[in-house]
Amino acid sequence: MNDFSSSDLWASINNDMANKDIDFESFREPLNKLNSRLATWDPYDLKSYRYFKNILFNTAMSMTDEFFELYNKINNTNVGRPLHVFVKDTKVNMEYLFSIMEILFLKASIDKSQSIVEIGGGLWKVVPFNFGDIPPY
């Protein structure tokens, strides 16, 4: 019979993260252990964030006016104090940049929908939006 137990990776994550107080005011800041576990890579690079901010800035610069109209409707994009850049007088971070890109990609489907359900734990990225005549669930 197989012995099911956690791998060394999950044992490490458990030791690093479990049963510890997590500061939800700053969990997205660079060098925070939780951020580097949640992100695909830690944006900290030799005492700078130049690559991360360069990618973020150039991606945000390529966005349409509709993107910025939606982005500016979000009340608080600073949850966990993520890294950000200023583009068109808007403080843009990677989390919400991806969220608005997803919404714009799905816009045609959203416009035809009668209801929307967000499934999964997520970080409440879609919830702040008012989709018009779609009733709340």
N, CA, C and O atoms as a GROMACS GRO file, in nm:
protein
  548
    1MET      N    1   0.084  -0.118   0.000
    1MET     CA    2   0.000   0.000   0.000
    1MET      C    3   0.089   0.125   0.000
    1MET      O    4   0.197   0.125   0.060
    2ASN      N    5   0.043   0.230  -0.068
    2ASN     CA    6   0.119   0.355  -0.076
    2ASN      C    7   0.112   0.434   0.054
    2ASN      O    8   0.010   0.437   0.122
    3ASP      N    9   0.224   0.497   0.085
    3ASP     CA   10   0.228   0.587   0.200
    3ASP      C   11   0.209   0.729   0.149
    3ASP      O   12   0.299   0.785   0.086
    4PHE      N   13   0.094   0.787   0.177
    4PHE     CA   14   0.066   0.922   0.133
    4PHE      C   15   0.110   1.021   0.240
    4PHE      O   16   0.058   1.022   0.352
    5SER      N   17   0.205   1.103   0.204
    5SER     CA   18   0.251   1.206   0.296
    5SER      C   19   0.294   1.328   0.214
    5SER      O   20   0.310   1.321   0.092
    6SER      N   21   0.312   1.438   0.283
    6SER     CA   22   0.349   1.560   0.211
    6SER      C   23   0.492   1.551   0.160
    6SER      O   24   0.578   1.487   0.221
    7SER      N   25   0.514   1.616   0.046
    7SER     CA   26   0.649   1.621  -0.010
    7SER      C   27   0.734   1.718   0.070
    7SER      O   28   0.683   1.791   0.155
    8ASP      N   29   0.862   1.720   0.043
    8ASP     CA   30   0.952   1.814   0.110
    8ASP      C   31   0.911   1.958   0.082
    8ASP      O   32   0.922   2.045   0.169
    9LEU      N   33   0.863   1.984  -0.041
    9LEU     CA   34   0.820   2.119  -0.076
    9LEU      C   35   0.705   2.164   0.014
    9LEU      O   36   0.710   2.273   0.070
   10TRP      N   37   0.601   2.079   0.029
   10TRP     CA   38   0.487   2.118   0.112
   10TRP      C   39   0.523   2.122   0.259
   10TRP      O   40   0.466   2.201   0.334
   11ALA      N   41   0.616   2.039   0.302
   11ALA     CA   42   0.663   2.047   0.440
   11ALA      C   43   0.731   2.182   0.463
   11ALA      O   44   0.713   2.243   0.568
   12SER      N   45   0.810   2.227   0.366
   12SER     CA   46   0.877   2.357   0.375
   12SER      C   47   0.775   2.470   0.378
   12SER      O   48   0.786   2.562   0.460
   13ILE      N   49   0.676   2.464   0.290
   13ILE     CA   50   0.571   2.568   0.288
   13ILE      C   51   0.498   2.570   0.421
   13ILE      O   52   0.471   2.677   0.476
   14ASN      N   53   0.465   2.453   0.472
   14ASN     CA   54   0.395   2.444   0.600
   14ASN      C   55   0.479   2.505   0.712
   14ASN      O   56   0.427   2.580   0.795
   15ASN      N   57   0.608   2.474   0.714
   15ASN     CA   58   0.695   2.529   0.818
   15ASN      C   59   0.710   2.680   0.804
   15ASN      O   60   0.715   2.751   0.905
   16ASP      N   61   0.718   2.728   0.681
   16ASP     CA   62   0.737   2.872   0.657
   16ASP      C   63   0.610   2.952   0.683
   16ASP      O   64   0.617   3.063   0.736
   17MET      N   65   0.495   2.898   0.647
   17MET     CA   66   0.374   2.980   0.640
   17MET      C   67   0.266   2.943   0.742
   17MET      O   68   0.196   3.031   0.792
   18ALA      N   69   0.250   2.817   0.772
   18ALA     CA   70   0.136   2.775   0.853
   18ALA      C   71   0.149   2.821   0.997
   18ALA      O   72   0.259   2.832   1.052
   19ASN      N   73   0.037   2.847   1.055
   19ASN     CA   74   0.027   2.884   1.196
   19ASN      C   75   0.108   3.008   1.232
   19ASN      O   76   0.153   3.022   1.346
   20LYS      N   77   0.127   3.097   1.137
   20LYS     CA   78   0.196   3.222   1.164
   20LYS      C   79   0.101   3.336   1.134
   20LYS      O   80   0.015   3.326   1.047
   21ASP      N   81   0.118   3.443   1.206
   21ASP     CA   82   0.038   3.561   1.179
   21ASP      C   83   0.078   3.620   1.044
   21ASP      O   84   0.197   3.643   1.020
   22ILE      N   85  -0.018   3.644   0.959
   22ILE     CA   86   0.008   3.703   0.828
   22ILE      C   87  -0.044   3.845   0.830
   22ILE      O   88  -0.160   3.868   0.863
   23ASP      N   89   0.040   3.938   0.795
   23ASP     CA   90   0.002   4.078   0.790
   23ASP      C   91  -0.063   4.105   0.655
   23ASP      O   92   0.006   4.120   0.554
   24PHE      N   93  -0.195   4.111   0.653
   24PHE     CA   94  -0.266   4.131   0.528
   24PHE      C   95  -0.254   4.272   0.474
   24PHE      O   96  -0.296   4.300   0.362
   25GLU      N   97  -0.196   4.362   0.552
   25GLU     CA   98  -0.171   4.498   0.504
   25GLU      C   99  -0.051   4.502   0.410
   25GLU      O  100  -0.041   4.593   0.327
   26SER      N  101   0.040   4.405   0.422
   26SER     CA  102   0.165   4.414   0.345
   26SER      C  103   0.208   4.283   0.281
   26SER      O  104   0.324   4.271   0.241
   27PHE      N  105   0.120   4.185   0.270
   27PHE     CA  106   0.163   4.054   0.223
   27PHE      C  107   0.212   4.052   0.078
   27PHE      O  108   0.281   3.958   0.040
   28ARG      N  109   0.179   4.152  -0.002
   28ARG     CA  110   0.225   4.157  -0.140
   28ARG      C  111   0.356   4.234  -0.158
   28ARG      O  112   0.408   4.243  -0.269
   29GLU      N  113   0.410   4.288  -0.051
   29GLU     CA  114   0.535   4.362  -0.063
   29GLU      C  115   0.649   4.267  -0.098
   29GLU      O  116   0.650   4.152  -0.054
   30PRO      N  117   0.745   4.314  -0.175
   30PRO     CA  118   0.862   4.231  -0.207
   30PRO      C  119   0.935   4.189  -0.080
   30PRO      O  120   0.930   4.258   0.022
   31LEU      N  121   1.002   4.077  -0.088
   31LEU     CA  122   1.077   4.016   0.021
   31LEU      C  123   0.988   3.958   0.129
   31LEU      O  124   1.038   3.906   0.229
   32ASN      N  125   0.857   3.964   0.112
   32ASN     CA  126   0.765   3.901   0.205
   32ASN      C  127   0.754   3.754   0.164
   32ASN      O  128   0.726   3.725   0.047
   33LYS      N  129   0.775   3.662   0.259
   33LYS     CA  130   0.774   3.520   0.224
   33LYS      C  131   0.642   3.476   0.162
   33LYS      O  132   0.641   3.392   0.072
   34LEU      N  133   0.532   3.533   0.209
   34LEU     CA  134   0.402   3.495   0.153
   34LEU      C  135   0.391   3.538   0.008
   34LEU      O  136   0.338   3.463  -0.074
   35ASN      N  137   0.440   3.659  -0.025
   35ASN     CA  138   0.434   3.706  -0.163
   35ASN      C  139   0.512   3.613  -0.255
   35ASN      O  140   0.464   3.579  -0.364
   36SER      N  141   0.629   3.572  -0.215
   36SER     CA  142   0.708   3.487  -0.303
   36SER      C  143   0.648   3.347  -0.315
   36SER      O  144   0.678   3.276  -0.410
   37ARG      N  145   0.563   3.308  -0.221
   37ARG     CA  146   0.492   3.181  -0.233
   37ARG      C  147   0.368   3.195  -0.323
   37ARG      O  148   0.333   3.101  -0.394
   38LEU      N  149   0.304   3.311  -0.320
   38LEU     CA  150   0.183   3.333  -0.401
   38LEU      C  151   0.217   3.366  -0.545
   38LEU      O  152   0.143   3.329  -0.636
   39ALA      N  153   0.327   3.437  -0.567
   39ALA     CA  154   0.365   3.481  -0.701
   39ALA      C  155   0.442   3.371  -0.772
   39ALA      O  156   0.493   3.279  -0.709
   40THR      N  157   0.450   3.380  -0.905
   40THR     CA  158   0.527   3.282  -0.979
   40THR      C  159   0.676   3.305  -0.960
   40THR      O  160   0.757   3.214  -0.980
   41TRP      N  161   0.712   3.427  -0.920
   41TRP     CA  162   0.851   3.460  -0.888
   41TRP      C  163   0.850   3.584  -0.801
   41TRP      O  164   0.761   3.667  -0.809
   42ASP      N  165   0.949   3.594  -0.718
   42ASP     CA  166   0.959   3.711  -0.632
   42ASP      C  167   1.016   3.826  -0.715
   42ASP      O  168   1.123   3.810  -0.774
   43PRO      N  169   0.950   3.940  -0.721
   43PRO     CA  170   0.995   4.048  -0.808
   43PRO      C  171   1.125   4.115  -0.764
   43PRO      O  172   1.180   4.198  -0.837
   44TYR      N  173   1.175   4.079  -0.648
   44TYR     CA  174   1.298   4.139  -0.599
   44TYR      C  175   1.416   4.086  -0.680
   44TYR      O  176   1.433   3.965  -0.694
   45ASP      N  177   1.498   4.176  -0.734
   45ASP     CA  178   1.612   4.135  -0.815
   45ASP      C  179   1.730   4.226  -0.786
   45ASP      O  180   1.735   4.340  -0.831
   46LEU      N  181   1.825   4.175  -0.710
   46LEU     CA  182   1.947   4.250  -0.681
   46LEU      C  183   1.920   4.394  -0.637
   46LEU      O  184   1.973   4.489  -0.694
   47LYS      N  185   1.836   4.407  -0.536
   47LYS     CA  186   1.803   4.536  -0.478
   47LYS      C  187   1.727   4.631  -0.570
   47LYS      O  188   1.729   4.752  -0.550
   48SER      N  189   1.662   4.576  -0.671
   48SER     CA  190   1.578   4.660  -0.756
   48SER      C  191   1.460   4.578  -0.807
   48SER      O  192   1.456   4.456  -0.790
   49TYR      N  193   1.368   4.646  -0.868
   49TYR     CA  194   1.251   4.580  -0.926
   49TYR      C  195   1.242   4.617  -1.073
   49TYR      O  196   1.134   4.616  -1.132
   50ARG      N  197   1.355   4.648  -1.132
   50ARG     CA  198   1.356   4.705  -1.267
   50ARG      C  199   1.288   4.618  -1.371
   50ARG      O  200   1.214   4.669  -1.455
   51TYR      N  201   1.311   4.487  -1.369
   51TYR     CA  202   1.251   4.401  -1.470
   51TYR      C  203   1.100   4.392  -1.451
   51TYR      O  204   1.022   4.404  -1.546
   52PHE      N  205   1.060   4.371  -1.326
   52PHE     CA  206   0.919   4.361  -1.295
   52PHE      C  207   0.846   4.490  -1.333
   52PHE      O  208   0.744   4.487  -1.401
   53LYS      N  209   0.899   4.604  -1.289
   53LYS     CA  210   0.834   4.732  -1.316
   53LYS      C  211   0.839   4.768  -1.465
   53LYS      O  212   0.747   4.832  -1.516
   54ASN      N  213   0.943   4.727  -1.533
   54ASN     CA  214   0.952   4.752  -1.677
   54ASN      C  215   0.842   4.676  -1.751
   54ASN      O  216   0.775   4.731  -1.838
   55ILE      N  217   0.824   4.550  -1.716
   55ILE     CA  218   0.718   4.469  -1.779
   55ILE      C  219   0.581   4.528  -1.745
   55ILE      O  220   0.495   4.542  -1.832
   56LEU      N  221   0.561   4.561  -1.619
   56LEU     CA  222   0.434   4.617  -1.574
   56LEU      C  223   0.406   4.749  -1.646
   56LEU      O  224   0.296   4.770  -1.696
   57PHE      N  225   0.504   4.838  -1.651
   57PHE     CA  226   0.486   4.969  -1.715
   57PHE      C  227   0.455   4.954  -1.864
   57PHE      O  228   0.361   5.015  -1.914
   58ASN      N  229   0.532   4.874  -1.934
   58ASN     CA  230   0.512   4.859  -2.078
   58ASN      C  231   0.379   4.791  -2.111
   58ASN      O  232   0.315   4.825  -2.210
   59THR      N  233   0.338   4.698  -2.029
   59THR     CA  234   0.208   4.634  -2.050
   59THR      C  235   0.096   4.735  -2.026
   59THR      O  236   0.002   4.743  -2.105
   60ALA      N  237   0.105   4.810  -1.917
   60ALA     CA  238   0.003   4.911  -1.887
   60ALA      C  239  -0.002   5.019  -1.995
   60ALA      O  240  -0.110   5.066  -2.030
   61MET      N  241   0.112   5.058  -2.048
   61MET     CA  242   0.117   5.159  -2.154
   61MET      C  243   0.044   5.113  -2.280
   61MET      O  244  -0.003   5.195  -2.359
   62SER      N  245   0.036   4.983  -2.301
   62SER     CA  246  -0.028   4.930  -2.422
   62SER      C  247  -0.180   4.916  -2.407
   62SER      O  248  -0.248   4.879  -2.503
   63MET      N  249  -0.233   4.946  -2.289
   63MET     CA  250  -0.376   4.929  -2.264
   63MET      C  251  -0.457   5.046  -2.321
   63MET      O  252  -0.408   5.158  -2.336
   64THR      N  253  -0.582   5.015  -2.353
   64THR     CA  254  -0.673   5.113  -2.413
   64THR      C  255  -0.734   5.204  -2.306
   64THR      O  256  -0.717   5.181  -2.186
   65ASP      N  257  -0.803   5.308  -2.350
   65ASP     CA  258  -0.874   5.396  -2.258
   65ASP      C  259  -0.981   5.319  -2.180
   65ASP      O  260  -1.006   5.348  -2.063
   66GLU      N  261  -1.045   5.222  -2.246
   66GLU     CA  262  -1.146   5.141  -2.178
   66GLU      C  263  -1.085   5.067  -2.058
   66GLU      O  264  -1.149   5.054  -1.954
   67PHE      N  265  -0.964   5.018  -2.074
   67PHE     CA  266  -0.893   4.953  -1.964
   67PHE      C  267  -0.884   5.046  -1.843
   67PHE      O  268  -0.917   5.008  -1.731
   68PHE      N  269  -0.839   5.170  -1.867
   68PHE     CA  270  -0.821   5.265  -1.757
   68PHE      C  271  -0.954   5.310  -1.697
   68PHE      O  272  -0.961   5.340  -1.578
   69GLU      N  273  -1.058   5.316  -1.778
   69GLU     CA  274  -1.190   5.348  -1.724
   69GLU      C  275  -1.234   5.242  -1.624
   69GLU      O  276  -1.283   5.274  -1.516
   70LEU      N  277  -1.216   5.115  -1.659
   70LEU     CA  278  -1.252   5.005  -1.568
   70LEU      C  279  -1.159   5.002  -1.447
   70LEU      O  280  -1.206   4.986  -1.334
   71TYR      N  281  -1.031   5.017  -1.469
   71TYR     CA  282  -0.933   5.012  -1.360
   71TYR      C  283  -0.964   5.119  -1.256
   71TYR      O  284  -0.957   5.093  -1.135
   72ASN      N  285  -0.999   5.237  -1.301
   72ASN     CA  286  -1.026   5.347  -1.208
   72ASN      C  287  -1.157   5.333  -1.132
   72ASN      O  288  -1.185   5.411  -1.041
   73LYS      N  289  -1.239   5.234  -1.167
   73LYS     CA  290  -1.363   5.207  -1.094
   73LYS      C  291  -1.337   5.123  -0.968
   73LYS      O  292  -1.425   5.111  -0.882
   74ILE      N  293  -1.220   5.065  -0.957
   74ILE     CA  294  -1.188   4.980  -0.842
   74ILE      C  295  -1.151   5.071  -0.725
   74ILE      O  296  -1.066   5.160  -0.739
   75ASN      N  297  -1.214   5.049  -0.611
   75ASN     CA  298  -1.191   5.135  -0.496
   75ASN      C  299  -1.051   5.121  -0.437
   75ASN      O  300  -0.983   5.221  -0.417
   76ASN      N  301  -1.007   5.000  -0.409
   76ASN     CA  302  -0.879   4.981  -0.340
   76ASN      C  303  -0.796   4.876  -0.412
   76ASN      O  304  -0.824   4.756  -0.402
   77THR      N  305  -0.696   4.919  -0.484
   77THR     CA  306  -0.606   4.825  -0.554
   77THR      C  307  -0.476   4.806  -0.476
   77THR      O  308  -0.381   4.748  -0.527
   78ASN      N  309  -0.473   4.856  -0.354
   78ASN     CA  310  -0.349   4.851  -0.275
   78ASN      C  311  -0.351   4.743  -0.168
   78ASN      O  312  -0.273   4.749  -0.073
   79VAL      N  313  -0.439   4.644  -0.180
   79VAL     CA  314  -0.448   4.537  -0.081
   79VAL      C  315  -0.315   4.461  -0.079
   79VAL      O  316  -0.273   4.405  -0.180
   80GLY      N  317  -0.251   4.460   0.035
   80GLY     CA  318  -0.122   4.393   0.049
   80GLY      C  319  -0.004   4.476   0.002
   80GLY      O  320   0.109   4.427   0.002
   81ARG      N  321  -0.028   4.598  -0.040
   81ARG     CA  322   0.075   4.691  -0.090
   81ARG      C  323   0.162   4.628  -0.201
   81ARG      O  324   0.283   4.614  -0.183
   82PRO      N  325   0.103   4.592  -0.314
   82PRO     CA  326   0.182   4.535  -0.424
   82PRO      C  327   0.265   4.644  -0.492
   82PRO      O  328   0.237   4.763  -0.479
   83LEU      N  329   0.368   4.602  -0.564
   83LEU     CA  330   0.445   4.696  -0.645
   83LEU      C  331   0.354   4.756  -0.751
   83LEU      O  332   0.263   4.690  -0.800
   84HIS      N  333   0.378   4.881  -0.787
   84HIS     CA  334   0.293   4.949  -0.886
   84HIS      C  335   0.376   5.046  -0.968
   84HIS      O  336   0.489   5.080  -0.934
   85VAL      N  337   0.316   5.091  -1.076
   85VAL     CA  338   0.371   5.198  -1.160
   85VAL      C  339   0.258   5.296  -1.186
   85VAL      O  340   0.140   5.260  -1.176
   86PHE      N  341   0.294   5.419  -1.220
   86PHE     CA  342   0.193   5.518  -1.257
   86PHE      C  343   0.189   5.530  -1.409
   86PHE      O  344   0.290   5.558  -1.473
   87VAL      N  345   0.071   5.509  -1.465
   87VAL     CA  346   0.048   5.524  -1.609
   87VAL      C  347  -0.082   5.600  -1.626
   87VAL      O  348  -0.184   5.561  -1.569
   88LYS      N  349  -0.081   5.707  -1.702
   88LYS     CA  350  -0.200   5.789  -1.725
   88LYS      C  351  -0.266   5.829  -1.593
   88LYS      O  352  -0.388   5.819  -1.578
   89ASP      N  353  -0.185   5.874  -1.500
   89ASP     CA  354  -0.232   5.918  -1.368
   89ASP      C  355  -0.303   5.808  -1.289
   89ASP      O  356  -0.386   5.838  -1.203
   90THR      N  357  -0.273   5.683  -1.319
   90THR     CA  358  -0.334   5.570  -1.251
   90THR      C  359  -0.224   5.484  -1.191
   90THR      O  360  -0.126   5.452  -1.257
   91LYS      N  361  -0.243   5.446  -1.066
   91LYS     CA  362  -0.150   5.359  -0.995
   91LYS      C  363  -0.185   5.215  -1.032
   91LYS      O  364  -0.284   5.160  -0.981
   92VAL      N  365  -0.105   5.152  -1.120
   92VAL     CA  366  -0.136   5.020  -1.176
   92VAL      C  367  -0.048   4.914  -1.111
   92VAL      O  368   0.073   4.930  -1.102
   93ASN      N  369  -0.111   4.803  -1.066
   93ASN     CA  370  -0.034   4.688  -1.019
   93ASN      C  371  -0.070   4.566  -1.104
   93ASN      O  372  -0.171   4.565  -1.174
   94MET      N  373   0.014   4.464  -1.096
   94MET     CA  374   0.001   4.347  -1.183
   94MET      C  375  -0.128   4.271  -1.159
   94MET      O  376  -0.191   4.225  -1.254
   95GLU      N  377  -0.171   4.256  -1.032
   95GLU     CA  378  -0.292   4.181  -1.001
   95GLU      C  379  -0.414   4.236  -1.076
   95GLU      O  380  -0.485   4.162  -1.144
   96TYR      N  381  -0.436   4.365  -1.062
   96TYR     CA  382  -0.555   4.424  -1.122
   96TYR      C  383  -0.536   4.449  -1.271
   96TYR      O  384  -0.634   4.454  -1.345
   97LEU      N  385  -0.414   4.464  -1.317
   97LEU     CA  386  -0.389   4.472  -1.461
   97LEU      C  387  -0.440   4.344  -1.526
   97LEU      O  388  -0.511   4.349  -1.627
   98PHE      N  389  -0.402   4.228  -1.470
   98PHE     CA  390  -0.449   4.100  -1.525
   98PHE      C  391  -0.600   4.086  -1.513
   98PHE      O  392  -0.665   4.034  -1.604
   99SER      N  393  -0.656   4.133  -1.402
   99SER     CA  394  -0.802   4.121  -1.383
   99SER      C  395  -0.879   4.199  -1.489
   99SER      O  396  -0.974   4.148  -1.548
  100ILE      N  397  -0.837   4.322  -1.513
  100ILE     CA  398  -0.906   4.404  -1.615
  100ILE      C  399  -0.885   4.345  -1.753
  100ILE      O  400  -0.976   4.346  -1.835
  101MET      N  401  -0.766   4.294  -1.780
  101MET     CA  402  -0.743   4.228  -1.909
  101MET      C  403  -0.837   4.110  -1.926
  101MET      O  404  -0.891   4.089  -2.035
  102GLU      N  405  -0.859   4.031  -1.820
  102GLU     CA  406  -0.952   3.918  -1.825
  102GLU      C  407  -1.094   3.966  -1.851
  102GLU      O  408  -1.166   3.908  -1.933
  103ILE      N  409  -1.134   4.072  -1.783
  103ILE     CA  410  -1.270   4.125  -1.800
  103ILE      C  411  -1.290   4.174  -1.943
  103ILE      O  412  -1.394   4.150  -2.004
  104LEU      N  413  -1.191   4.244  -1.997
  104LEU     CA  414  -1.202   4.292  -2.136
  104LEU      C  415  -1.207   4.175  -2.234
  104LEU      O  416  -1.280   4.181  -2.334
  105PHE      N  417  -1.130   4.070  -2.206
  105PHE     CA  418  -1.132   3.951  -2.291
  105PHE      C  419  -1.270   3.885  -2.289
  105PHE      O  420  -1.317   3.835  -2.391
  106LEU      N  421  -1.335   3.885  -2.171
  106LEU     CA  422  -1.465   3.820  -2.154
  106LEU      C  423  -1.583   3.913  -2.175
  106LEU      O  424  -1.698   3.872  -2.159
  107LYS      N  425  -1.556   4.037  -2.210
  107LYS     CA  426  -1.659   4.140  -2.217
  107LYS      C  427  -1.781   4.099  -2.301
  107LYS      O  428  -1.895   4.121  -2.259
  108ALA      N  429  -1.760   4.043  -2.416
  108ALA     CA  430  -1.873   4.004  -2.502
  108ALA      C  431  -1.962   3.902  -2.430
  108ALA      O  432  -2.085   3.909  -2.439
  109SER      N  433  -1.900   3.807  -2.360
  109SER     CA  434  -1.978   3.707  -2.286
  109SER      C  435  -2.047   3.770  -2.166
  109SER      O  436  -2.162   3.739  -2.137
  110ILE      N  437  -1.976   3.859  -2.096
  110ILE     CA  438  -2.033   3.926  -1.979
  110ILE      C  439  -2.154   4.009  -2.020
  110ILE      O  440  -2.256   4.009  -1.950
  111ASP      N  441  -2.144   4.079  -2.132
  111ASP     CA  442  -2.254   4.165  -2.177
  111ASP      C  443  -2.382   4.085  -2.207
  111ASP      O  444  -2.492   4.139  -2.199
  112LYS      N  445  -2.367   3.956  -2.242
  112LYS     CA  446  -2.482   3.873  -2.274
  112LYS      C  447  -2.531   3.792  -2.154
  112LYS      O  448  -2.632   3.721  -2.164
  113SER      N  449  -2.461   3.800  -2.042
  113SER     CA  450  -2.492   3.716  -1.926
  113SER      C  451  -2.604   3.774  -1.841
  113SER      O  452  -2.624   3.895  -1.833
  114GLN      N  453  -2.677   3.683  -1.778
  114GLN     CA  454  -2.780   3.724  -1.684
  114GLN      C  455  -2.732   3.708  -1.540
  114GLN      O  456  -2.789   3.767  -1.448
  115SER      N  457  -2.628   3.630  -1.521
  115SER     CA  458  -2.570   3.616  -1.387
  115SER      C  459  -2.422   3.580  -1.400
  115SER      O  460  -2.379   3.523  -1.501
  116ILE      N  461  -2.347   3.614  -1.298
  116ILE     CA  462  -2.204   3.585  -1.296
  116ILE      C  463  -2.172   3.528  -1.159
  116ILE      O  464  -2.214   3.582  -1.057
  117VAL      N  465  -2.096   3.420  -1.157
  117VAL     CA  466  -2.052   3.359  -1.032
  117VAL      C  467  -1.901   3.347  -1.038
  117VAL      O  468  -1.846   3.292  -1.133
  118GLU      N  469  -1.835   3.399  -0.935
  118GLU     CA  470  -1.690   3.384  -0.925
  118GLU      C  471  -1.664   3.261  -0.840
  118GLU      O  472  -1.708   3.254  -0.726
  119ILE      N  473  -1.592   3.164  -0.896
  119ILE     CA  474  -1.567   3.038  -0.828
  119ILE      C  475  -1.422   3.033  -0.782
  119ILE      O  476  -1.331   3.069  -0.857
  120GLY      N  477  -1.401   2.990  -0.661
  120GLY     CA  478  -1.265   2.975  -0.609
  120GLY      C  479  -1.234   3.076  -0.502
  120GLY      O  480  -1.307   3.173  -0.482
  121GLY      N  481  -1.123   3.052  -0.433
  121GLY     CA  482  -1.081   3.139  -0.324
  121GLY      C  483  -1.049   3.278  -0.371
  121GLY      O  484  -1.101   3.376  -0.318
  122GLY      N  485  -0.964   3.288  -0.470
  122GLY     CA  486  -0.931   3.416  -0.531
  122GLY      C  487  -0.898   3.527  -0.434
  122GLY      O  488  -0.892   3.505  -0.313
  123LEU      N  489  -0.876   3.645  -0.486
  123LEU     CA  490  -0.846   3.763  -0.405
  123LEU      C  491  -0.948   3.872  -0.431
  123LEU      O  492  -0.915   3.990  -0.422
  124TRP      N  493  -1.072   3.836  -0.463
  124TRP     CA  494  -1.182   3.930  -0.481
  124TRP      C  495  -1.152   4.030  -0.592
  124TRP      O  496  -1.183   4.149  -0.578
  125LYS      N  497  -1.093   3.986  -0.700
  125LYS     CA  498  -1.051   4.079  -0.805
  125LYS      C  499  -1.165   4.119  -0.897
  125LYS      O  500  -1.162   4.229  -0.953
  126VAL      N  501  -1.265   4.034  -0.914
  126VAL     CA  502  -1.374   4.067  -1.004
  126VAL      C  503  -1.491   4.129  -0.928
  126VAL      O  504  -1.571   4.203  -0.986
  127VAL      N  505  -1.501   4.102  -0.802
  127VAL     CA  506  -1.615   4.146  -0.721
  127VAL      C  507  -1.640   4.297  -0.725
  127VAL      O  508  -1.757   4.336  -0.725
  128PRO      N  509  -1.538   4.384  -0.730
  128PRO     CA  510  -1.567   4.528  -0.723
  128PRO      C  511  -1.642   4.586  -0.842
  128PRO      O  512  -1.679   4.704  -0.839
  129PHE      N  513  -1.666   4.509  -0.945
  129PHE     CA  514  -1.725   4.565  -1.065
  129PHE      C  515  -1.876   4.559  -1.065
  129PHE      O  516  -1.938   4.464  -1.017
  130ASN      N  517  -1.934   4.662  -1.121
  130ASN     CA  518  -2.078   4.666  -1.142
  130ASN      C  519  -2.101   4.631  -1.289
  130ASN      O  520  -2.062   4.706  -1.378
  131PHE      N  521  -2.165   4.516  -1.312
  131PHE     CA  522  -2.187   4.471  -1.448
  131PHE      C  523  -2.324   4.511  -1.502
  131PHE      O  524  -2.383   4.440  -1.584
  132GLY      N  525  -2.373   4.624  -1.457
  132GLY     CA  526  -2.497   4.674  -1.514
  132GLY      C  527  -2.619   4.608  -1.458
  132GLY      O  528  -2.642   4.612  -1.337
  133ASP      N  529  -2.700   4.545  -1.545
  133ASP     CA  530  -2.828   4.489  -1.506
  133ASP      C  531  -2.819   4.347  -1.451
  133ASP      O  532  -2.922   4.285  -1.427
  134ILE      N  533  -2.700   4.296  -1.430
  134ILE     CA  534  -2.685   4.160  -1.378
  134ILE      C  535  -2.712   4.164  -1.227
  134ILE      O  536  -2.644   4.236  -1.155
  135PRO      N  537  -2.811   4.087  -1.179
  135PRO     CA  538  -2.844   4.091  -1.037
  135PRO      C  539  -2.733   4.028  -0.952
  135PRO      O  540  -2.661   3.940  -1.000
  136PRO      N  541  -2.719   4.073  -0.828
  136PRO     CA  542  -2.618   4.012  -0.740
  136PRO      C  543  -2.657   3.870  -0.706
  136PRO      O  544  -2.775   3.835  -0.708
  137TYR      N  545  -2.559   3.787  -0.676
  137TYR     CA  546  -2.590   3.649  -0.638
  137TYR      C  547  -2.582   3.632  -0.489
  137TYR      O  548  -2.605   3.523  -0.438
   0.00000   0.00000   0.00000
